[in-house]
Structures are given as C-alpha cells and as structure tokens.
Amino acid sequence: MADMYDELEPNNLEKNPAEEEILQILDKYKKVTDSIDREALKLRQMGNKKDMLAQLNRLRKRAAQDLTELAKSAENFARIAAPKSNLSGRELANNFIKKQSKYVDDKGEVIQIFDLIPKDREKIKEITEKVTAEMLRDVRMINDSWRKRFDGVVRSGINDVRGINLIKRPGIRGGTTTGKEIGSRLYQEIRNSGLKLIDSIGRKWEPDRYIRMFARTRTRELQTQGIENRMNDYGFDLVQISEHVDIDGMDICNIYESNVYSLSGDHPDYPKLDARPPFHPNCAHVMTPWIEKYQNKVKENITSDNSDMNVSKEYKKLHPELNDDVIEKLEKTHLKVLERGKETGNEHLSLINKSDGLPAFKDLSGGKSSVEFTPELVDKLKKSPENSIIMVHNHPGSSSFSADDLKVLNNFDSIYSMTVEGHNGRKYSCMMSDGKKVNSDSKVNRLYSQHKYKHHEKFRDKVLNGELSSEEAWQEHSHELMTSLADELGWVYRRILPEGE
C-alpha cells in the first residue's frame, strides 16, 4: 500500500473532491432553514386570526424568495461540483496508472510496461457536460419539490385559519382562546412537513442533513465514474479499495478494504466488485486502478532482489510451499499479532491473501480465548475465492488449535490455512488440503473430544507426578490430539518449535 500511495497520501485520497463546495452549500441551506423557522415560530405567540393570516402570507412570500435564491445557489453548486468530482476521478486514476506504467529493475533501469494514452479532451467535455446536466436535474427536482410542498403547507394553513372561529374554551376560569393553540399547530405542521425534505422512500430529513448526504454521495459516485472512464481508455479491469480508520470496526464496507476486485467479473483470480464506491451514503472509500502487469513485475523484482534474503526458517517450515515474499509477510503478520497479544493478554486475528501476503481484512481483537467473528468478516470469508486466505491469530496459553478454530477452518472454503502462534514462540499451521470435510460443527466437536480423551490419561499423569504444569500439559496434549485428528481426517498439521527448544 505504501508503495502505491507515496504520491497520493491515504488521507488525501479519500478527501471528497468537492468538500469545499459542499460545506458552502450546506451553510446556505442551514441559514435559509433557520431563517424560515424563526419566521414561522412567531405563529405560536399569535391568538388573533387577522395577525395569523398576515404572518402566514409574509411567511409564504419570504420563503418563496429564500427558497428561490437557495435553488440558484444549489444549481451553481451542481455546475461546479459535478465536473470537478468527475474530473478528479479521472485525474486520480491517471496518477495511479501513470505510476504503474513503469518500474525500476534490479539494475536501476526504468522499464516502461505500457504507453500512456493521451486524454481525449472532446470526450471528457462531452461527459462533464452530461454529468453536470444530470446533477442539475437532481438538485432542481429536490428544490422544486421542497418549494411546492412548503407553499402547499402554508396555503393549507391559511385556508384553515380563514375557516375557523376563535372562541373561548368553555369551563375554564378566565377563559383562554384557541388562537395560540392553532398558531402552535400551524408552526408544528410547517416545521414537521414544510421544512423537511422527503426522500424516495418517504423519509423526512432536515434539509441540511439531506443535502449533506446527497452531495457527498453523488460527488463520490461521479468521482468513481471518472475513475472507471479513465480505466476504460486503457481496458484496465482491476481495482483496489482504499482503507481508512473505522473506530468501531463495524463499517458495513470493511469487507472491501485493501482488496483487489475485477470490475467485469471476468478475472480468474479476483472476485467481481459487486458494487461501486460509495458503498453507502457518506461512504469515503475510493477504488483505484490496480495494474496486474505492474504488480507482477514488482513481485518479480522483489523476489530477484531478495533471492538470498534471510527468510525465517521457522515460518518457512509452517508453509514450505509458499514463496519467500509471502512467507516474509506471513512472519510480519505473526509478529504483529503476537506483539498485540502480549500487550493485552488477549487473542488477535489477521487475514492475509495467500497470493501476495497483503492484508485481506481489518485486524480484529478478542478476549482471553477467542475472537468474535463479525458479520462483515463472515461475509468476507463466504465471498472470497476458494483457498485464497491465510488466517493468523495468537494463543496466549500457547496451545495448539481449539475445536472452534477447526470449525472455522472446516466451514469456510476460502481459508487456505490457519496459523497460530503461542506466546512462548511455538507456531502451528493447519490446512484441509485434500482431506475430509466434516459435515457439521457437532461432528467437529465430537471428533475433537474423542482425540482429546484419547491422550487425556497420559498428560493427567504428567501433571499429577509434577512432570508438567497444567498449562504445559495442555500445550503438549493439544498438539498430540491435533496430530492424531489431522491424521484421521487427512488434514495437514504442523507444529514448529522455536530455534533452540
């Protein structure tokens, strides 16, 4: 990621291309709404029919002027924000494509992978005019609908006031008129219906909130369209989704972050991108061109540069079939998870791609003996290609795999391998490979218990005679049960002891 973003920092990458214009138009919507609301609020203090009618007519005239001026501002926003967003997408794609059009080999020579295609200015002009017209149409519909609805609410209020008689309420000493009550009702009707924007499914919004959602979402859509337009110039198909900090870890588009997707769905190794950014209203994710030829050349160059690199023998033993570049990234992932585990005393989970060792999902933190699988993680595992993911986690107690670990491995075809590292440095890996798939979680539990019981007496005696502590006994016990269980199922299981142990 750092290699690709050294010219485009992630914080800048996900900055909305029309953020300045959005803030300006939001400010105008807020000021107009507050101004009309203050004028309508005066109705609550009026008990006189004549005063209410005069105020409603003033309000109608004032709102018509303010909303007409606001509509003009919104149209100016569309004329600026639409082309700016689309062109920023083209420029963003162009920068990534340009960056990946050449690389420096191990001799320091610059190798050009493909030629850059000049921008077709006439085509760009045609597209920007089209997206501007579309956004103008959208903002006009929003504001026309709002003006008509507001005017309708006020006119209805005028008719109601004309048709009523303000009388004293019977039975209340001192007598109060219904005038103020009617004024309050009129204000609430204006506030709850006239001063709201309504979306396509009938939800009511505060105008500035709706415009914020609309503007940020629409400009992102236009940016994505610009990115795809520029990629189409070259016939490029693969994109990578940006990554950003998600405080609670529950962003619905976490499953896309850092992953590579095919726009067409025709690539043999990468899944189809089933939706384009933004994935939800106010989403900040961006897709950027991922040029496979460039990435492969970089990998070849790294492999060449590191042909005699000092890859840890211990991690190589976990997966001798993987290339050294992936093993190096696997080692770094293990060390990261282990460091977090030792700091917290809890389990932590990371996923990497088997193909290149890059992160496949957000890191997750858990408790003393487990990590909760979020719906987003489950969805990621279900949708990822078969045997494409290596799942890495730590065990504070330094034992081998648990029954829950094996159920995860058994349930998701996307998991190529599960690896775990104990806090004492012992490492474990398990793959189904061509072994048997167990048909239910209950059967996994039953098999695990059977092999656990098979070795129970041996390690119970070692604890009783003081040869091993309970923790040490379970470390060895879990290893032996995994050895015999894997043998029965035909799974590939390995334990790697730290050097010198």
N, C-alpha and C positions, 0 to 999 in steps of 0.2 A: 504493500500500500504506500509506504513512504517513498518508494522508488517512483511511483506513478504521480504522486501528489507534490513533488518538491517545487513545482512551479505554480501549483494550484492548491493552496492550503485547504484542508477539510472545512475549516470554519468559513472560508470564503466560498468554497464550492457549494455549500448548502445555503448560502445567503440568497434570499429572494431577489431576483434581478430588478424588481420594481418596488423594493421595500420603501424607498423614499417617497415615491408617488402614492403608495398605499397609505402610509402614515398621514400624508397631507389630505387625502380624500376622506379618511376616517375622521380626522379632526373636523372637517366641514360637515359631515353627517351628524356628528355629535353636537356641534354648535347649533345646527338648524333644529334638531330634535329637541334639545334643551330649551331653545327659544320658543318653539311652538308649545311645548309642555308648560312653560311658565305662563304663557298667554291663556292656555286652556284652564289652568289651575284657578284663575280668577273666578271661574264659574261657580266654584264651591262656596264663595262668600256672597253670592247674589241670591236674594229672595224675591226680587222684583222681576216680573215677566218681561217688561219692557227692557230692563237692563240686560237680562239674559239674551234676548233676541239681538240686541245691539252688539253684545260681546261675541255671540256666535257668528254674526256677519263680519265683524272685524277679524275674528279668528280665521274664517274661511278665506277672506281676502289676503290676510297676512301669510297664511300657509300656502296659498296658490302662488304668491310671489316667491316665497322662500324655496318651495319645492321646485319651482321652475328654474330658479338660479342654481339650485343644487343639481338638477338634472344636467344643466350645461357643464357644471364642474365635473360631473361623472363622465360625461361624453369626452371632455378634454382628457380625463384620466385614461379612458379607453384608447384614445388616439395616441397617447404616449406609451402606456404600459403594455399594450398588446404587441406592437412591433418590437419594443425594447426586450420583452421577455422571449419572443421567438428568436430574435437575432442573437440574444445572449446564449440561447441553447445552441445555435449554430456555431457561435464562437467557442463555446465550451467544448463542443465536440471536435471542432477544428484543432484546438490546442492539444487535446488528448491524441487525436490522430497524428498530428504533426510530431508529437513527442515519441510516438511509437512507430514512426516511419523509418527510423534508423537506430542503430545501436553501435556501441564501440566494442570491438572484439578483443581477445586477449593480447593482441599485438598493438592495441591502441588505435587501430584503423577504424574509421567510420564506415559502416556498411549500410547502404541505402536498401531498405526492404521493398519499398514501393514508391512510386512517384506521387506527389501531391497533386490533387485535382483543383484547378482554379475554381473560384466561386462563380456561379452563373448569376450575374447581377440582375438580369431581366427576370429570371425565375424567382430570385429572392424578393424582388419588388412585387411580383405577382402574388406571392404567398403572404407577404406582410400586409398587402392591401386587403387580402381575403380575411386574415385573422383579425385585422382591425375592424373590418365591417361586421364580422361575427360578434366581436365583443361590444361594439356599439349597439348592435341589435339587442344583446343581452341586457346592457345597462338601461337602454330605453324601455324595454319591457318591465324591468324591475321598478323604475321610477314612474312610468306611466300608470302601472297598476297601483302603486302606492298613492299617487296623487288622486286617482279616481276613487279609491277606497276611502281615503281621508275626507275627500269632498262629500262622498256619499254619507259618511257617518255624521258629518256636521249638518248637512241638509236634512237628514233624518231627525237630528236633534232640534233643528229649527221648526220642523213640522210638528214635533211632539209638543214643544213649548207653546206654539200657536193654538194647539187644540186642547189645552188644559186650563182649568181654572185653579188659581192658587187660593186655597181656603185654609181656615184654621182647623187644626185637628180637634175633634170633639173629645171631651173627657179629660183633657189635660189642662190643669190650672195654669192660668196665664196665657194659654194658647200659643202654639208655635205654628208657623206656616210650613207648608210643604215645599216652599220655594228653594230653600237651601238643600233640601234632600234631592230635589230634581237637579239642581246645579251639580251636586256631588255625583249623581248618577250619570249625568251628561259627561262630566270630566272622566269618570272611570271608563265610560264607553269609548271616548276619544283616546284615552290612554291605552286601553287594552285592545282596541281594534284599529282605530285610525292611525295611531303612532306605532304600528307594528308592520314589519314586512312578513309576508307569508310565503313559505317555500312550496315546492311542487307536491309535497305530501300533506300540506295543510298546517305545518308547524308555524307558530308565531315567533318572530325574532325581534329583538331590539335592532333598529336599523344599522347602527354602527357594528354590532356583532355579526349581523348577516353579511354586510358588505366586507368586513374583515375576512370572513370565511370564503365568500365568493371571490374576492380579489386575490387572496393568497393562493387559493386552489386553482383558479383559472390561469393566473400567470405561471404557475408551476406546470400546468398542462401545456401551455404554449411553449414554455422552455423545453419540455420533453419532446414536443412536436418538432422544434427546431433541431434538437439533437438527432432525432431519427431522420429528419430530412437530410442532414449533412452526412449521416452514415449511409443513407440510400445512394448518395452520389458515388460512393465507393463500392457499394454492395456488401458492406460490413454487417454482420448479424449478431455478434456477441457483445453484451454489455455487463458492466459490474455495478452493483448498487452501493451507494455511499454508506458510510457508517457514522453514527453520531451518538452522543451520550444520552441514554434513556434512564432517568433517575430511578423509576420503579421497576424497570425491566419488563413492563407489560405493554409496551408499544405494539400494536397489532401487526406492524410491519417489521418487527425484529427478525422474522424468518427470512427476509430478503437480504439483510445487511451483509455486505462484503462478498456475496455470492455472485457467480457468473451465470448468465442466462442467455438463451437464444431467443431473439425476437420472433423468428419464424417458427421455431419449434422443430426445425429440421436437423439440428446438430446431433450427432450420435452420442456425444459425451455430456452435453449440458442441457438441462431441462428448459422447457419453454417458459418465458416470462408471461404468466397468466394475467397480469395487469400491468399497466404503465404507471410510473410515478406521476402525480401524487397518489399514494395508495389509499388515502383517506383525507377528509377536509383538513387543511392546515399542515399536511404532511410536508416535511422538509427533505425527504430523500430525493436523490438525483441518480439517474443512470448515466454512465459514461462509457464510451467505446472501449472495448477490450479486444485488442488485435491479437488473434491467436498466433499468427506467424511471428510477431514481435516477441510475445511471451515465450514461445518455444525457443527462439534464438537466444533470449536472455538465459533461459534454463540451461541450454547447451553451453553457453559461455561460462555460467557459474559452475557447471559440472566440470568443464575443462580447467577453469581456474583452481578448482578445489579437488582435482583428481587425486591428490595425495593429502587431502585435508584430514585433520585429526577428528574423525567422527568417533564418538564414544562407542567402544566395543560393547558395553552393556546394553545400550539402546539398539545397536545393530543386531544383537542377539534376540531382542524382542521380535524383530521383524527383518530377518536376513534377506527377504525377497524384495524389500523396498530400496529405492536408490538413495544414495547418501544425502542428497539435498532434502528429501522428505524426512530421513532419519534425523538430520540436524534440526529441522523444525519440530519434529516429534520430541526430541530431547529438550528443546527450549520450552515447549508446552508443558512437559512433565515438570521441569524445574520451576516454572511459573506457578503451576497448580500446587506443587509441593511447598513452595515458599508461602503461599496464601494459607495453606492448610496448617503449617507450623505456627503462623502468626495467630490464627483464630482457633485452632484445635478442631476445626470442622472440615467437612468434605467440600470439595470444589470440583466443578466439571467444565471441561473444554472439549470442543469438537474441532477437528481439522479435516481437510479434504485429503483423501488418500492420494489423489493425483499430484498435488503440489505442496501439501503440508500447510497451506494457508488456512486461517480460521474459517470455519463453516457456520458458526453461530455465536451468539453472545455467550460469554462465560457466565456460569451460574454458581451461586453459593448455597450451601445447605446447612444441615445440622451436624451433630456428632457422628451420625452413622448413615446419613442419606442425603440426597439432593432431590427436591421435589421437581418433577417434570411439569413444566408449564404447558398450557395448551399450544403455545407457539412452538415450543420445542417438539412436541408430539407431531404437530403438523409438518414441521421441517423434516423430521425423520420419515414420515409417511410419504412425503412428496419427493425426497431426494432419490437419485438413481441407486440401483442395487449395488452394494459393496463399494460405496463412494466415500464413507465417513469412518474415521477413527475416533472413538470416544475415549477421552483421557480423564481420569479422576484420581484422587488420593484416598488412602485409608489411614486415618490417624492411629488405628491399632495395628497397622502393618500386616494385617491378614490378607489372604487371597480373596477371591471373588465370593460374593454373597449370593444367596438364591435370587434376590431381587436383581442383582447385576445380570445373572444368567437369563432371567425372564426378559429383560430389556434386549439383550443380545438375540434372544430367540424370537422376539416379537417384531423386530424391525429389520427388514431385508437390506435397508440402506447401510446398516452398520457392518463394515468390513471386519473391524476388530475392536475389542475393548481392551484398554490397557489401564493398569492401576499401579500406583507407586505407594509403598508404605513409608511412614515417617522414619523408618530405620534404613531406608535405601533399597529395600527389596522391590523388585519390579515384576509384574505379571502381565501376560497377554493371553487372550483367548479369542479364537475365531471359529465360526461354524465350519468354514471351508466347505468341503463336500460332505460334511457329516449330517447326521439326522436332525431334522427339525422336530421339536417336541410340539404336540398338538394342543397343549393347554398350559396355563400358568400353574394349575393344580398339579399337573404331572411333573412340571419342573420342580415344584416344592417337594413332591413325593420322592423323586429321584435324588434330589439334594439331601433330603433327610436320610434316605437309605444309605448313601455313601458316607454321610456323617456318622451314622450309627455304626457302620462297618469298621471305622477306625477309632471309635469312641473309647473303648476299653484300654487300648494301648496308651493313649495320651492321658486318660484319667489316672492310670497307674504312675505315669511320669510326674504328674502333679502331686500325687499322694506321697511319693517317696522323695519329693524335693528336688528331683532332677530338673524340672522345668517350672517356671511360674505359670499361672493360668493364662496370662497374655502370650507367653512364649509357646505354650502348648497349643493354643488356638491358632497361632501363626502356622505351626507345622501341621496341625490337624486339618486346617482349611486347605493347605497345599496338597496334602495326600488325598483328601476327598475329591479335590478338583482333578488330580491326576487320574484317579480311577473312574470318575464320572466322565471326563473327557474321552478316556479310552473306550468306554461303553458306547458313547454317542458318536465317536469318530471326529470329535472336535479337536482343534489344535490348541494345546495349552502349554505355556512356557512360564517358568519362574527363573529370574536372573538375580543372582546374589551379588551384592556389592563386591568390588575388587578387594581381595584380601580376606574375605569372610569364608 
